[in-house]
């Protein structure tokens, strides 16, 4: 990620009564998630300083949207008490190596990567003045980029935290308070458990939707798609997602995504063999309907 310093501070910030969880928040990567964290942080704590690090054009857009107070390169993170690495997973791993030279004071460091084991492993080499807690806010949308960021993206959504070691207890408490203030609900689980769970809850649906959209589009073309109903549109909503994020997710969670894909392929192959009789189809549809009701109930409970 090329960094360009834009030493500009947003004018006219209002004052607040509630003390912010973090006084100076540095966010590296102002895409959908990083940009939404910035917008939500400025809305929650008008007196906090939100520092954005990204490419020049993204920083300029973030300033226009009043998502950040300072647009800068890594060196301006020197006094940040929270550093959020919100780039794709492999970029976040590379950025960890730059923190020692650019952040002078003790700080809590977290990330938003869709996989956790590789990032947590890399964070073990951080100097002891940093406390790293892996993070993954589950507030994504079908399209990425700062233009789709919004302050309420995390409202009512889980924010997964994957701490390691005894010294991260206070940091987990602060990050949990930070997540709640942004409208989310923190959940704590080990990095390996995160990667297995998300392989099924997130990574498999994304790959399936994208593959389905390619197969259908290649088969029927533009004219055929014009005749599609809402079912195809709803089923393939995730197919609008940007590939660059998912390349990193795939390569850092191979051992969990591979078996998830294998499980889906096995069911599809069984359905293929069963087409003349439909017996397997009955079993799959019955199980799918049952689990779909559980999913809807869980979503309704979270919304309530």
N, C-alpha and C positions, 0 to 999 in steps of 0.2 A: 504494500500500500504506500504510494508516494505521498509524502506529507509536505504541506505548504503552510507557512505561518501567516495567519491573518489576524494581527493583534487588534481585534475590535471587541468592544464590550457593549452589550445591549443597554440602552438608556432606560431610565424611568421605571425601575422595578418597585412594586408595591412592598409594603412591610406586612409581616405576619405575626401572629401571637404564639403559635406553636413552634417550639424549637425543632429544627430539622434533624433527622437522623444523621446525616452527613452534611458538613458545611461546604465542602468542595468536592464535586462529583465529576470525575473525568470519564468520558465515554469514547472509546476508540472503535470507530465504525458506526456510521449514522445511517444504516439501512432501516428496514421496517422495524426491527426490534430495538436497535440502539436509538433511532430517532424517536420511537414511542417512549422509551425510558426517559429520554431528554425532555420531551413534551410533558410527560406525566410528572417528572421531578420538578419542573418549573411551575406547574400548576399546584403541586402539593406544598412546595416550599419556595415562595417568591424571594426569600433572602439567601437561599443557597446559590452558590456559583456553579454553573453547569458548563464544563469545558468540553468541547467537541474536537475530535481528531479524525480527519479523513482527507480525501482529496479536495483540491481547491473548489471545484464546482459544487461538490456536495456541501462543503462548509458554507459557501455563499448561499445556497438554498436553505440551509439550516438557519442561518442568520435572518434571511427574509421571513422565514416562518416563525421566528422568535423561539426556536427550539433550544438554543444554546445562548450563553452569555459571552463566551470567549471561543473564537475559532482559531486553532493553533496546531502546532506539531507536538510531538511527544514531550519535548523539553518543558512545555508549559504545564505538564502534569506534576511538576516538581513538588507542589504543596498539596496535592489532592489527598483526601483521607479515604476516598473510595475510587477505585479504578475498575471500570466495567469494560471488559474486552468483548466487543459485540461484532467482530468480524467472523467470517467462516472459520471452522475449527482449526485448520492448519495454519491460517494466519494468526489466530489467537495463540497457538503454540509458539510461533516465531516471535510474536510480540512479547511473550513472557521473558524472553532473553534480553529485551531492551529496557525492562523496567528498572533494573539496578542502576543504570546510568542516568535515568531520567526522572525518577521519583525519589526524592531525598529523604523524606520523613517516613515513619511507620505508616502503613496503609493497609486497608483491606482490599484484596483483589478478588474479583469474581469474573465470570464469563457468561455467555449466553449460548454456547455451542450445543448443537443437537445431539452430540455424543460426549461422554464424560471421561472415560478411562484414559484416553490419550492425553487430554488436557491436564487431568489431575496428575498423571505420571510426570509430565513436563514441569508442572508447578512445584514439584518436590525440590527442584534445584534453585528456587528463589531464595534470596538472603533472608535471614530470620526476622528482619524488620517488617516483612510482608506476611500477612496471613491470607492464604488462598482458600476460598470456598467455591467449589464448582457450582454453577447455577444454570438453570434452563427454564426461562419463563415460557409457559405453553400458551402464548397469546398470538400465534402466527396467523397469517391470512394467506389467501390464494396467491396474491401478488406481493413481491418484495419491493424494496426501495424506499427511500425517504418520502417520496411523494405519497405513499400509502400509510405512512406513520400517523398515529393518532394517540391522544393522551389517554383514551379509555380502552386501549387495546387489551390491557390485562385485567379489566374489571370482571370479577367473578371467575377468573381462570387460575389454575394451579401455577405455582412457581416452585420448581424442584431445586433443592439444594443437596449437594453431595459432599459433605465435609469429610475430612480425614484427620485423625489424631485428636488428642485431648486439648491442644491449645486453640482450637478453632471455636470453642464454645461461645465466647463473647461475640465473635464475628458472626456466628450463625444467628445469634439473638438480634444483632443489629440489622443483618440482611433480612431476617424475617420481618422486623418492624418496617424496613424499607419496602419490602414487597407488599405488605398489608397497606401501607400508605398509598401505594400505587394502585390499589384496588384488588390485588391478587391474594391468594391464600398459599402460604409456604408449606411445602411437604419435604421431609428429609428422608433420603434413602442412599444406600451405598452406590458408588459409581457403576459397578458391574450390574447391579440390579436395575439401575436406570437404563443402561444400554440394552439390556434384554427386553425390558418393558417397552421402551420406545421403538425397538425394532418392529414390534407388532402394532403398537398404537399409532405410530407416526410414519416410520420409514417404509413399511410394507404398503400401507394405503397410498403413499405418495408414488412409489414406483409402479404400483398397480394402476392407478389413475392415469399416469403418464403413458404407460405401455398400452393401456386400453384405448386412449385417445389416438395414439399413433396407428394402431391396428385399424381402428374404425375409419380414421381419416384417409389412410392409404387405400383402404378398400372401396370407399364410396365417394371420395372426393368432395369438392365444394358443393356441387349440385346435390349430392346425396345428403350432406349435412344440413342443407336447407330444409329438409323434410323431417329432421330429428325432433323428438318430443322433449319435454322437460326432464324425463328420466336420464337421458344421456348428458344433458347439461349439468344436472345435479351430481351425477355419478362422477363426472370428470372435472369437477370444480378445481381440484388440486393440480390439474395438468397445466395451469397457468404459472406454476411456481418456477423460479429461476434455477437453472441447472448448476450454477457455480457453488451454491451452498450445499447442494445434494451430492456433488462429487466428493466433497470433504466428509460428509456424513457417511457415505458409502465406504470410503477407504479407511475410515477410523472405526467402523463397526462391522467389518466383513464377517466375523465369526458368528454374529447374532443375526444380521440381515440375511445371510445365506440360508440358514435353516428356516427362517420365516418364509422366504421365497419358495424353498423346497416344499414346505407344508401346503402353501397355496397351490403350487403346481400339481402336487399329488391329488388335491381335491378336484382341480380342473381336469386332470387326466381321468379321474374316476367318473366325472360327469360325462366326459367325451365317450368313454367306453359304455356308459349306461344309457346313452340317448335312446336306443330302441325300446328299452323297458321302462325307464323313468323311475325305477325303484330308488336308486341312489339320489336322484333329484329330489324325491320326497323327503329323504333324510336330511339332505343339505338345506332345503328350504325350511323344514321344521326347526332345525337347530338355528338357522339364521334368524328366523322370526323370533325365536325365544331370546337369543342374545341381543337382538335389536331392541326388544322391549326393556331388557336390563339396561342397555345403553341409554335409551330415552329416559328411563326413570332416574338414572344417575345424573344425567344432564339437568333434568328438572329439579332434582334435589340441590345441585350446585347453584342453579339460578335462584332458588328460593332462599 
